[in-house]
Amino acid sequence: MAAYASLLSLGHILDHLIQLPPRQRAVLDGAQIRSLLQNITFLQDFLEEFSLTRGDEIQALEEKIARSAHAAEDMIGSRVVDLILGNAEAGSERSSTLFSRHLEKVIEEFCSMKKDVMKIKETEGIKIVLQPRKYATGGSFVRGVSNRKNTMVGFDKDLIQIMETLTGDESNLQILSIVGMGGIGKTTLAKNVLKNPLIVDHFDLHAWVTISQQYSVHKILLGLLKEIGVEEITQEHDDKLGVSLHKSLFNRRYFIVMDDMWSIKVWDGIKRFFPDNGNGSRVMVTTRLSNVAEKFLSCTPHQLHFLDKDQSWVLFCDKVFGKESCLPELEEVGKKIVRNCRGHPLAIVAISGLLAKSSRTVEYWEYVANNTYSELNMGGDGLCFEVHDYGSRNKIKTCTIHDLFRDLCRREAKKEKFVCLTMMNSLINHIRIIDNNHRLISKRSSDAEELKSTFSNLSGFRKVQKKDYIFSDEEIVRLVNSRFIDYDAGIFSSLLNTLESLSLLWNLQTVTISGVMPINLPEEIWEMPQLRHLKREEKFFNLPDPPSTNVKNGRADIIILENLQTLYKIRNFRCTDEVVHRIPNLKKLGITYKRFSRGIGWDYHEVYNLSNLHNLESLIFDSYENVLRNLCFPQSLKKLTLERCGVSWEELTVVGSLHHLEVLDLMHYAAKGCEWNPVEGQFLGLKSLRIELTDLVEWIADSSHFPGLEKLELRCLRRLKEIPEDIGEIPTLRSISLVLCSESAYSSAKKIQEEQQNRGNYDLLVQVPVSWGTRRDDCCNL
């Protein structure tokens, strides 16, 4: 929804303003910031509540909201541009007064829209009831609870059963799980439970936190503390945050919802922070995995099922027609569409959303009915898209979307002015621009001046693929609202000088640079609080030490890069105490060390400090020297790639003791030696193991050494005699892949598969080259 996205983007801009230096932060006064934020929150709540409501009045209001939010953001962005670039006129009193007046008109528009919303609510018979939360730390309020008609068609009985369990007589802490396939309505049901007036009245504290597959205990604890009204410093360790949560929940009757849980490990890691107060406190978990739901023994899992045909038709009509009735000529084809959804709420809502804003003709509805649904239910949870490729940690890498929904997305994007495409004979092949409002503009034009003028008011560009046109430093620096920049260092040699001005790009979040030229980053990189990702693929960055600390008024003026998640690749990375302090939330780090000279050694680089990056999940470590003698890895690591380190197989016990490690890649003689005999009790959480190019001959292991392994990949192991036979006994193993290995290794892989098939296990996939012993990489299934 464009209106909601525009409000969200405007809110982000205001948040960013708070972190600017005082001169730029003075763009708005405090009263204007508070007024804008108050209106943003109110209108977001309205859009959430009426997101699928049909009607010209609401549609017109949404368009007005989007226009006003865009106008406010563009106005603020332009003002910041002028101030950052030192425009003398922008700093004048006259300019400041004029800007304030213009922005006040925008705020007046927001207030006017707020009145329009109240009228709509009155028309719909909506009453807003504010229920005070009973906190030990003082008063606060939950969002308004609406008595609007419940749109959870088909789940009324589920709602009643769950509420009876939550408010039952059991005094001890109970954990109730809601289980069902993706899109069936678990989250919607949980939200309706949480905001129900009976639940609001029954419990003292209420909180919602979303878990998802890639969870962070730190963020979960912070989210819960924020939900119940406790403000904490983000740099606190997890245990301290957990203690604060425990104190806040102690002796209170609390209700916590943990949405979208994929692993029981999440609960095992935080359950000690939830006190059993003996007063009927409850925790509710939603999950699509039955084996997760079954681990909560205090309550029987609540299983959600598909809608029947009557419930499906009611839901469809409610979303398409609202208060109106289905047109008689559309009823037959409409029911055909609903039948094809097979009772899946997400499919019904998706299609009804399409039809609610499309032509109400029999011909178009027939087209939808005949071209959509053999694919809708393919791929299990995929529905409107089949996943094509998963990464080593089972994260989705690529997927496809059904062509009907692709057409819908394109039409809606064009209508909402989210995407604008201009195709002309191109001097420049392709430029992609992401502006303040996340509106994406792709332009192909022969008019370079037109492109240059366009950039001044937008906030990013992808890459120019031809050398015919080169941007000047001045033009790049004017893109101070940019959030994303990706360029080729070989083509844009003039941009290397621009790196020193990166700190002027106050909204910049992602910088990716391709090409073979080494890049020396400037000190100003440490002055960009919004930066999230800094990446190179072919070559590397040289990262300077943080600048000397400036002390003003008796305190240090230090910028902490709290948003920085990715640093890749950094050459000869110095992991000093100061660096660790500046990047506390780093998740992915790629570093390479060349041979040292001039008396510089490992002590100078302080690599042992890597263990203090407590949120690091992925580490790529490339070194020409044995590193494990100098390293202590952070326990948070989930993926580790070692290259060229030349450690002995015995030294890998340091890696095997990482409890959360899921992916291990040993590349280009990362480990050396003829024999690997892993230590029992290590690599307990490992899911993916890749070994490439080493001199390993004897591998002695059984199913107890890698009990959770799912994927095994071996490349260029010419001397390996065989894969340990007992590896096939690992119950979670799904694939074994071999490329450029010995024929005896290929034979052992085939033998493992044959033995597993004889035992009824046909799920194990073994891939080897078509012709054993050749250098062909084409693979087939045995």
Secondary structure, DSSP 8 states (H G I E B T S, - for coil): -HHHHHHHHHHHHHHHHHTS-HHHHTTS-HHHHHHHHHHHHHHHHHHHHTTT---HHHHHHHHHHHHHHHHHHHHHHHHHHHHHTT-TGGGSHHHHHHHHHHHHHHHHHHHHHHHHHHHHHHHTT---B--EE--TT--EE---B--S----TT-HHHHHHHHHHHTSS--S-EEEEEE--TTSSHHHHHHHHHH-HHHHHH-SEEEEEE--SS--HHHHHHHHHHHTT----TTS-HHHHHHHHHHHHTTS-EEEEEES---HHHHHHHGGGS---SS--EEEEEES-HHHHTT-TTS--EE-----HHHHHHHHHHHHHTTS---HHHHHHHHHHHHHTTT-HHHHHHHHHHHHTS---HHHHHHHHHHSHHHHTTTGGGTTS-EEEE-TTS-EEEE---HHHHHHHHHHHHHTTSEEEE----SS--EEEE-TT--EEEE--S-HHHHHHHHTTS-EE----SSS----HHHHHT-TT-SEEEEETTT-GGGGGGGGGGGG-TT--EEEEESSS-EE--GGGGG-TT--EEEESSS-EE-------EEETTEEE----TT--EEEEEET----HHHHHH-TT--EEEEEE----TT--HHHHTGGGGGG-TT--EEEEEESS--TTT----TT-SEEEEES--EEGGGGHHHHT-TT--EEEEESSSEE-SEE---TT-STT--EEEEES----EE---TTTSTT--EEEEES-TT-----GGGGG-TT--EEEEES--HHHHHHHHHHHHHHHHTT----EEEEESSTTSS---EEE-
